[in-house]
Amino acid sequence: MVDMRKTFTSGLALLLTALLLAGCGPSRETATVATVTETAPSTEAEAPEPEPVTVVPTGFDTVTAQRFDRGKMWTFENAPIDYFEEEYGFRPDETWFRKARLGALRIPGCSASFVSPHGLVMTNHHCGRESVSQVSQESEALLDNGFYAKSLEDERKVPDFYVEQLVEIEDVTEKVNRRLQADNDTRGRNRERQIQQMQAEMTQEAKRRNEDLSVEIVALYSGARYSAYTYERFDDVRLVMAPELSLGFFGGAPDNFTYPRYTLDVTFFRAYNDDGEPMTPKQHFSWDEDGSAAGDPVFVVGNPGSTSRLSTVSQLKFTRDHSLPGQLDVLVTRAKILEPYIEDHPEKAEEYGLRNTFFSIDNSVKNYRGQLRGLRDPYLIARRAKAEKALQDSIMSVDSLRSRYGNVLEEIEQLQRSKRVAAEKNNAFAAFSATSIGSRVLTRAVYGYFYDTLKRRGAAPDRLEDIREDAMNIKDWPAEVEAPFIAARLREIRSAFGPNDPTVRKIMSNRTPEQIADSLVQTSALMDSSKYAQMLDKSFLSSDDPAVELIDAIAPLFFTTNQQMSDFSATEETLNGRLARARFAVVGTEIPPDATFTLRLADGRIAGYEYNGTRAGAFTNYYGLYDHYYSYGNRNWTLPKRWVDRPDDLDLETPLNLVSTNDITGGNSGSPLLNKDLEVVGLVFDSNIEALPNEFLYTTAKARAVSVDARGIVEALRDIYGADRIVTELLEGRLADSDAQAAR
């Protein structure tokens, strides 16, 4: 479960921020949105008496909100110790929480953990796919064939990869608020700028102690609270072991987000110190050889990407009716382009890394469809509406809260109505500047346009360098993929703005999207990264490349549309902050904040569930894996030869996958599943389809986190891969340079 939502905003955010700070862009006459500013409580005028705005859907009057509707993604600074004692009969102390925090890790897009005193790192296979491809040498095809370093010397360093450990947490709420009040401007963009500056100052101070430290200031509860997280980064990370893709992704797309599962979704890395030796982490998680049983309490320590459980009902309806459908359309269209190309050109697809791109897109499509089904369920909306009405009633019952926040839910609802007007045009540019799934030519062109514009306006060199670095990270693609990607984007723009829009007419110029795309692919220098670099170094906008004329027409349209949505977002952020402060005044830390891709602790139990008229047991085993192989026998359930010719020692009764009620989402992939003693009993890699609506409302009737069982991992390492040195390290904590040394 890799969180792909940042794909739709990350590149765009950088470009828009750069342009806004430089004061450039088209006229804002068509993009004006009222700015909402909350003044200090002492000067805030009393609001008129509001009317309740939250309405429970007809026929669901008896639905009630539940204690954990907002989930169990607890922050370490506000862990519910009393609840743990009540529910599980143990009261974790400071030592327990310190070990849980320091044993856990964050890697790009996923979670991980230290599982030995010698820097051995465990995460998912799907989190390590790109790394496996990166270290694969010519003719090796390690993604398909798997990799095992038989000695320390054979472990392969992964370029541009790192692990981060959360070493300090500080509540900086008061510091942030004082800074914002001193500036007398709490609007969204200025707030973000001030926090970024404060973060940079804290990082500079931390680096005086240790060059590998950095600070991230995180807004919790939509800014009702702020925490400063200090991370130590280790960037000498080497691949130790990865199974074949057919095991790491056994069942393929059909089995994704389902259960029962039979997947060995695990990869091991090792972090090294500055002397080139395996590092000794401050804490690590030991292995539980006996594993877990149904009903056992278990804990997930990881970095969930984002959730929407504190969103209002009107915001959820906007997501249901506009945001998710628009993002799904973009992803489905791109998946349909990539899949046949990968099937017809497997070697080229591997060369360009297209399989990993497709896996991420396909995963997101299934995820978003599940979320959309949840939002279209009136029961979910009714349950959220009941909680929202209870919050509104609490606000209205206290004079000070009513005067400051009584109208905020109504204002948020009004804003959603305003956003709907621009939603379709905004969706036409979904992921437009994303460096991972966007058209190579169009994405490079938009970066070139903004880079040159900022350069001409005298932007700071470091800001220009950031944009150039992102632009140069855009990898080349084959023409057979690039042309339909360009055509798809042009069709989306034409559909959203209409064929008679002046800009659309200028872009099309009596040509079809396909004709424009084919011409660009054949003639534009932006198809080649080295030629593109030369254009950036000279003057992109002065070039006669055909992509320049196209982007010169599209970019103002793109900027105006997204500036309008950016203004909406700034207003919404302020309103969300006001609502968050009201909610915090009512319930405090009784509920966890929405996920922020920072470290959280989620409790639960090992448990099966009822489905399709039968019952899914808490565990699956290797018998099930072979049953699927022999029953289906196609590409999604294939096994490598060493698995087909399995050794007699492989115990087919060994648990392979398991399910639990832990609260997870995208970003939790690679999180360790731990028992009360903080020993590894599993490795989180997915959720079932029933858990996808948990993005908005946490439930446990059928929603489950899916993990690889720790016993299944060891069984495969020992009996299939002969990875004795890794097994010894996991079970005994002893570092062996080779399998022979491990056997001594």
N, C-alpha and C positions, 0 to 999 in steps of 0.2 A: 504494500500500500504506500506508494510514493505519492506525495501531495503535489499535484500538477497545477493547482490554482495560481501559483506565483508565475507560471508561464504566461498567463494572460495579462500580468501587470508589471513584471519586473523590468523588462526592457523599456516599456512605455513610461514607467515611473521615472527612470533615470533621465530619459529624454525630455519629458515634460518639466521635471524639476530644473534641469539645466536651462531650458528655454525661459521658464518663468523667472528664474533668478537673474537671467541676462536681460529680462525685460523685452524680449522679442516675441514675434508671433503676429497673427492677423488681428484685425479689429475685434474688440470684445463686445460690440454692440449686439451681436446675435447670441452671445453666450453669457449674459448677465444672470446671476442668481443672487437672491437676497442673502446676505451674510448674517448669521446668527452669532451673537457674542454674549457670553454670560459675564456680567459684571460681578464685582465683589458683593457678598451677601449684604453688607451694610448699606449699599447704595442701590440695590436692585429694587425696582418698582414692583408693587404688588400686582400680580396678574389678575385679570377678570376671572370670575368663577367659571371654570370649564365644565363642559358636559362630557360624560364618559364616552370613549370612542371605541372600546373593544367590545365586539359582539360575538357571542358564542354561536357557531353554526346551528341552524335549525335541526332539531332532532337529537342533539348531543348535550342537552341541558344537564344530564346526570353525570357527565364525564367530570372527573376530578383530577387536579394536579397532584403529582406524587413527590415524595421527599427528594428523590434523586433525578428528577426530570432534567436538571441542568448538568447531570453527569457526575463522574467521580475522578476527574483529572485534577488531582490535588496538587497545589504548589508545595514545595518543600518549606516555604516560609510560613504556611498556614495549614499544615497537615492536621487532619481531624483525629487526634490521638484518642480522645474519649470515645469516639465512634469505633475506632479500631478495637479498643478494649471491649466495648459492648458487643460488637459483631464477631470478633475472632478470639476473644479471651486472652489477648496479650497487649501490652502497652509498650510500643517501641520507644527507645530512649534516644538521646542525642547521638550516641555512638552508632546506633542502628541507622539513623537517617544519614549520618556522615558517610558510612560505608555505601549505602544505597546511592548517594549522590556521586561519590568519587569513583564508584565502580562503573557507572553509566557513562556513555559517550555520545557525542553528536557527530555525524559525518554528513557530507553533502546530500541533502534530501532525505536522510534516513537516520535511524538510531543504531547504536552498537554498544558493546560493553567489553571491559577487560575480563578475561576468563582464566588468567593464570598470573603468577607473580613475575612473569617474564615478558609482559607486554603483548600476549596473544589476544587478539581482538576478534570477537564474533559478531557477525551481522548476517543479513539475508543474501542469498545468491542474487536475487533481482536487484539488490542494492549494490552489488559488486560487479554486475555484468559489464559495465563500461570499463571498469578497471581490468577485468580479465581480458577484454578485447585490446586494451591499451598495451598490456605486457606480452601479448601474443606475438611471437616472431613469425617470419614468413613461413608459410606452409604448416604452421602448428594448429591453427583453428582451435585454440584452447576453449573458446566458448562452447563449442560442440563436444570437444573431447575431454574437457576437464583438466585440472592442474593440481599437482601435489609436489611440493618441494621436499625432496627426501632428506635434505640437510639445510642447515641455516644458510649456507652459502648459496643454495639454490633459490632462496626466497627472493622474489623479484620486486624491486621498488616501483611503485605506481606513481607516474608523474602527476603533479597538480592535485594530489589527494592528501587528505589530512584527517585527523581525529581531534575533537575538542572535548575537554573535561571541564565541568563546571566546578571551580575551586572556591568561589566566594559568592555570597548573596548579600545585598544591602538594600534595605528599604530607603528609597530616595524620594518618596512622595513629597515630603515637605520641601526638600531642596528644589525639586522640579517646580512645585507650585510657587515658591518664593521667586524663582527666576522668571516664571511666566508673569507673575503679578508685577514684578519690577519693570518688565518690558511693556506692560499695560496693553498687550495684544495677545489674546488667547485663541485666535482663530487658527484653523487647522494647519495651514502652511507655515505660519510663523511658529506655532507650537512645535511642529516637526523640526524646523530649522534650529530652534533653541535647544531641543532635546539632542539633536545630532551634535551640536556644538558642545554641549555638556558631556556627551558620550566621548567625544574626541579628547576633551580635557582629562576625563577620568582614565581613558586608555593611555594617554601620554604619561600620566602619573604612575599607572600600573607598570608600564614598560621600564620605568626607572628601577623597578624591583626585579623584573624579569621580562626580557625582550619578547618572550613567547606569549605574554598575557595581552588580552584585549577585553574591553568592557562593552556590554550591550545593555542599553536601557530599554526595558520592556514595559509597555503600557498594559496593565491588567485591569479587568473590569472596565474596559473602554476608557481608561485614564483616571478612574477613581483611585487607583493605586499605581505606583511605579516601583519597579525593582531594577537594581543594577546587577547584572550577572557578569562575573569575571571568569573568562575562559582561558585555559592554557591549551595552546595548540601544538600538536606534534605532527610534523609534515614529512618525516621519513617513515613512510608506511609501506610495507612490502606484502605482496600476496603470498600466502602460505598454502592454502588449499581451496579449491572450488570444484564441486561435482560437475558432471556434464549438464548441459542445458536441459536435456531431456529428463533429468532427475530434478534439477532446480526449478523447472517449470513443468513438471509432470502433470498432464491433463490439459496443458495449454490454456487458451482463452476460454474454451467451454467450461473448464473447472474453476476458473478465476471467480472469486467471491462466492464459492460454494462450499458445502461440506456434506458428506464425508470427503476428506482429501487424503492424498498419499504422496506428499511432495517433500523432497529433501532440499528445502529452500535455505541453504546455509553456505556461508563462505567465511574463511578465516584469514585474517591479516595479522601482521605483527608491527608494533610501533618500536622504532629504534631511537636511541638518544643521540646527542650531538657527536659522540665518539664512535658512532656506527655500531654500537652494541645494543642487544635487546634491552629495552628500558624496564625499569622496576617501578610499576605504578604504585601510587599511594595506597590504593585499595583494589581488590579484584573480587569477582564472584567465583566461589568454588562450585564444583559439580556435584549434584546429587545422583549417585549411581542408582539408587532405588527408585527415583522418579516420584511421580505424584499419583493420587487416587481420586476417584470421583468424590466431590464434596470438599476436597482440600482447599484451604484459602491460598491464593496466589496473588502476586503483585507484579505489575508491569512498570518498569522504570524506563521511560523513553521520552521522546520529543514530538508529541502530537502536533501536526502542522497548523490546522485551524478548524474551528467549529463555529456554528451559528446559533448557539443555544440562548444567547442573551439578546438576539435580534427580536424585534417586535413582530407581531402578527402581520402588520402591513408590510414590513420589510421581507418577511418570508413569502408573502404573496407576490411581491415584485420579483424575488428570486425565482419563484415557481413559474411565473408568467412571462418573464423576460430574460433574466440573466442566464439561468441554466439552459433553456431551449436554444439561446443564441450560441453559447459555448459548445453545446452538443452538436449543433449543425456544423460548426467549424471542424470539430474533431472527427465527426463521422465522415465528412467529405475527404479529409486528409487520410484517414485510415483506408478508405476505399481506393485511394490512389496508391498508397504504399503497398498494400497487401499483395495485389497481383504482380507488382514489380519484384517484390521479394521472392515470390514463388517462381517467377520466370528467370530471375537473375540472382541466385543465392550467393554467388561469389562476389559480385559487385555490391550486393546489399551488405555483405559482411565488410567489404572494404570501406564503404561509406558509413558504417555504423547504423544502417537503416533498421535493422531488426530491433535494436534497443529503442530506437525512436518509436517504432510501431508498437512495441510492447507497452510503452508508457502511454501512448495515445489510446490504445485499445483498452488498457486498464482503466483509464479515466472515463472512457465512454460508458463502460459498464457501471462504474462508480456513480457517475452523474445520472444515469438512467435510474439507478436504485434510489438516489436522493430525490429525483423528480417524482417517482412513484410515491415516496413518503409524503412529499408536500401536497400531492394530489389526494391524499387520504384525509377526508374531513375529520376523522378521529384525532389525527395528529394536530391539526389546526385547532380543534376544539380544546384539546388538553393544554396547548400553549395559550389559547385565549383565556382559559380559566385562570392560569397562573398570572397572566397579564392583568386581568381584572382584579385579582387579589392585590397585586402591586399597586394598581391605581387606587383601590379603596384605601390601602394603607397610606398612600401619599395624601389623599384627600382628608384623612382623619387627623392629620397633624398640621396645624396652622402654618408653621414655618416651611414645611415641605410643600404644602398646597400653594403657598404664595410664590415659591421659587420654581416648582416643577409641575404644577397642576396641569399645565397645557402641553407638556413636552410630547406626550404620546400623540396628541392631535397634530402637533407640528410635524412630527415624523411621518405621520400618515399623509399629510398634505404634500410633503416633499416627495413621497413615492408617486403621487399623482403627477407631479411636475416631471419626474424622471421618466415616466412612461412615454412622454412626447419624444424624447431623444433616444429611447432604448434601441429601436431598430437600426438607426444610423450608427449608434455606438457598436452594436453587434457586428456590423459590417467590417469593423476594424479589430475584432477580437483576435488577440495574439498577433497583431500586424507586425509589431516590432520585436516579437519573441525570437531570440536567436536559436531556439531549439526546434520549433516546428513551423516557422514561417518560411515563405519563399526566400531562397538565398538572394536572388536579384533584388526583390522588393525590400527585404530587410536591410541589405547592404545599402540600397539606395536611400532609405529613410535615415539611416545612420550617417551616411555621407552628406545628405542635405543638412541635417542638424549640425553636424561637425563643422561644415564649411560656414554655415550661418553664424554659429557661435564664434568661430575663429575670426570672422570679419568684424564681429562686434566686440572683439577684445576680451573674450572670456578667459578666465584663469587657466594657465597651462595644465594644472593638475586635473581640472575638470575636463578639459579637452582630451587629456591622456586617458582618463577613465572611459570616455565614450569611444575613443579609438581602440582601446584594448578590448572592449566588448565587441566592437565591430569586427576586429580581427579574429575573434573567437568563433565567428560564423564559418562553419565548415563547408567545403564544396559539396555539391550534389550532382548526380547524373542528370543530363538534359531530359531524359524520359520521365523523371520525377519533377524536375523544376518547372517544365512547361505546364503541366496540369495544375500545379500549385499556384502559378501566376494566374492562370485562367480562372481558377476557382475564386481567387480573391477579387478579380475584376468583375465576375458575375455577382458576387456578394455586394460590392459597391453599387453596381448598376441597379440591383434589386432594391436596395435600401433607399437610394436617393432618387431613383426613377430615371428612365432613359432620356428624359427631356431636361434634366438638370444641366445647367451650363457646363459645370466641371465634367460631368459624365460625358456630355457630347464632345468636349475637348479631348478627353481621354480616348474615347472610342474612335472618333473621327471616321465613321462609316466602316469600321472594322469590327470583327467579332473578338471576344476575349481570347479565343484560341489562336487567331491570327496574330494578335499582339504578342501573346506569350511565345509563339514559335519564332517570331522575329527577334524578340529579346534574347532568347536562348541561343540563337544562331549568331547574333551580332554584338551583344553586350559584353564588355570586359568584366562585368560584375559576376560572370560565371566562374571566374578564376580569382582565387584569393590573392595571388601575387600581383596580378594586374590591378586589382582593387586597391591594394596597399599603395601602389604607385599613384593612383588617382587621388587618394587621400593626401599623400605627401605633396602633390602639386596643388591643384584646385579642383575639387570634385565638380562644383557647379559650373566651372568654366569649360568642362570637358564637352565634347560633342557626342558622347556616348548616348545611345537612344534611351537608356534608363533615366538619364538626367531630365530629359523633357517630360517623361512620364511622371517622375516623382515630383517635379516642379508643379505639376497640376494636382497630384494627389495629396502632397504634404500639407498644404494649407487647409484642405478639407479634413484631413486626419487630425491636424492640430486643433482646429476650431471645434470639431466634434468632441474630441477628448478633453479639451479645455472646459467645455460645458459640463461634461461629466465630472471633471476634476473639481469644478466649483460646487457641483452638487455634493460630491464626496466631502469637501471641506465643511460645508454646512451640516451634512449628516454626521460628521465626526463630532462637531460641537454639540449637536443635539444628543448624540449617543452618550457623550460625556456627561451631559446634564442628567440624562436618565440613569446613567450608571451611578452617579453620586446619590441620586434619590434611592435607588435600589440598595446601594451600600449602606445608606442610613437606616434602611428597613431591616435588611438581613445580614449585613456585614460579610464575613467570610464563611458563612454557613454553606454557601454554594461556591463551587470553584469558578474561576474566570474561564472565558473561552480559551481554546488552545492557541498558542503563539509560537510554535516550533521551539519551545524551551522546555526544560526538564520538568516532568510531572510524574506523579506516583498514582497509579490506578489499582484499586483493590478489586478482588472478585473471587469466584470459586470455580473449580473444575466442574463442569456440568454439561450433560447432553440436553436434548430438547426434542419436542414433538414436531414432526413435519410430514407433510404428504401422507397423512394417515398412518404413519409409522413413527419410529423413534430413532434419532441419530444418537448413537452412543458417544460417550465422552472421549473415547479413544478409537483410532484406527491402527492397523498394523501392516506388516509387510505382506501378509496373505492378501490383503486388499489391493496392494500395489500390483502384485502378479496377477490377480484376478482381472484387473482392468487391462493389463497388458495382453493377456490371452483372450479376453472377451472382445476388446475393441480392435486392437492390432492396427491402428492407423497412426498418423504422425503425431497426434496429441498424446498418445499413450505408448510411445515406443520406449524401449530400453536398450542401452549399449550392450555390447557382447559380454562384457565382464559381469553384467547383471543377469543376462539371460543364462550364461554358464556359471551360475552362482556357486560359491563353495558350500559344502555341506555344513560348515560351521555357522552359516547365516541362520539365525533363529527367526523364523517367519512370524512368530507370535510377539515379537518385540514391538511395543507401541511406536508408531511412526508420527502420527499427528494427533492433536487433541484440541478440545474447545473449552473455553472458559468465559465467564461473564464480565471480564475486565473491559474497561472503557477505553477504546482505542480509535484512531483515525489515521489518515495519511500522514506519514512522518514517523509513526510508531514502528514501521517495518524495521526489523533488526533489534527491537527491544528484547532484553532478557525477560523470561517469565520465571519468577523467583518464589521460593517458599518462605515461610516466616523466618527462617534462619538465613535468608538471602543467599540461598544456594540455587543454582540453575536447574530448573526442571523442564524448561522449554525455551523456544525462540519464536517470538511473534512474527508472523509473516502476512497475515491477511485477516479479513473478517468474512462472515457469511453474508449472503445477499440480504438477509433479514436485518442486518446491522447497519446497512447503508443509511437509512433514515435517522440513525443515531446522530448524524451531523446536526440535527435540529432538536431531537428529543431522545434522551437516553432511556432505553428499555432493556429488560433482561428476559422476557418471556421466551423469545426465540433468537434474539440477537446474540452473536457470539464472536469472540476473538479466536482466531485459528493459529495454532503454534506447531512447530516441529518439536516432537518429544525429545528430551535430552537423551533418553535411552536409545531411540532410533538413530540419533546422530552418532553416538559411540559405536553402535552395532555396524553401521556403514563404514565408518573410519577404520575399524579394526578388521572386519571380515571381507569387505569389498575392496577397499583402497589400500589396505596394508599400511595405514598411516600410524604405525605404532608410536612414533615419537610424539605425535599430537595427542594420542590417547593417554600416554604416560603423563604428558604435561597437564591435561585436563583433570585426570583422576588423582595424580600424585603431586602435582605442582612441581615436577622435576623437569628441568630443561635438558633435552638430549639433542646432540648435534645431528644424529642420524638414527634411523630405525634400529640399526645394529646396536648402537649405544643404549637405546631405550630398552632393549631386551636384556641387558646385563643386570 
